[in-house]
């Protein structure tokens, strides 16, 4: 499962510099549509309704917790990831808004229907940032994976708390921790338009710490959810 590549473009001429967070009806529409589609993708994946890995009939037996988990995963793993890019760019004085990819959204539904998820729902578009400004590109790109690890840790700690309190919700919280860890780790791969390529060009040491830290967390979350079935370090 992936959040997909995050493409960034530089447009000229740039809009007037503003150091406050702004949005537009176009951005709200695009991110809303992308969020709904990605939530549907995750419902299919979490519910085992993919054609190659489960049965489409499983859609008729979906539970409320599963739907809520898919919605929360899309909100934290994708929406907050993109908003983190946007906020950092705008705080540095650049115009930045999310734009959906129709092809990417359609392909994500197709892949989810088969039983796996390859999602490129869109990108945070930044205007006015020079292509040679490695520092601002690096900081803007790093913000997305950092938001993922923060949410991942929060969900993991919540899983430990619910497990110790004997609440059954800990497995869903472990799933959310794993999803956020995976989204963050994938986007730090230093290839093509992914966040990791820009962070690596900015400061290799920062990229190294980030990929090792988020990767290690994702490994722990994966083992806890798929192998151990309870949050590690809970005892």
PyMOL commands that set and color helices and strands:
alter all, ss='L'
color gray80, all
select helices_A, chain A and resi 25-46+56-61+64-91+102-114+134-164+170-187+195-202+204-228
alter helices_A, ss='H'
color red, helices_A
select strands_A, chain A and resi 95-100+122-127
alter strands_A, ss='S'
color yellow, strands_A
deselect
rebuild
show_as cartoon
